[in-house]
Amino acid sequence: MLLNALVTHQTSSSMARGSSNLPICFFKIILQTSLQTIKIPNTFTRSHGARLPNPVLMKPPDGTKWEVFWKNINGEIWFQKGWKTFTQNYSLQNGCFVVFKYK
């Protein structure tokens, strides 16, 4: 299973979608606090969290692969180990818009 990460620089809010015709995706706006660790939306966690491998494999558009470990904290999934390195490598900063597609 892959968790694709498409990195762009725009703004909006986060959501999860689950339909046989649409890709499963959500997006996050990066805040200063989410450069160290980031919470996955609860709607995604409820629908897909039980099948989410640990670590997840993130594959940005440049074709590289990143392992990011997550932790379940009170029923919420947080990306932790590997996330900070990912954000640094792609120069993510406050206000960046990241789209995650789950495959």
HELIX and SHEET records of a PDB file:
HELIX    1   1 GLN A   32  LEU A   35  5                                   4    
HELIX    2   2 ASN A   42  HIS A   48  1                                   7    
HELIX    3   3 GLY A   49  ARG A   51  5                                   3    
HELIX    4   4 TRP A   83  ASN A   89  1                                   7    
SHEET    1   A 3 LEU A   3  THR A   8  0                                        
SHEET    2   A 3 PHE A  97  TYR A 102 -1                                        
SHEET    3   A 3 ILE A  24  ILE A  29 -1                                        
SHEET    1   B 3 ILE A  38  LYS A  39  0                                        
SHEET    2   B 3 GLU A  76  PHE A  79 -1                                        
SHEET    3   B 3 TRP A  70  ILE A  73 -1                                        
SHEET    1   C 2 VAL A  56  MET A  58  0                                        
SHEET    2   C 2 TRP A  66  VAL A  68 -1                                        
END                                                                             
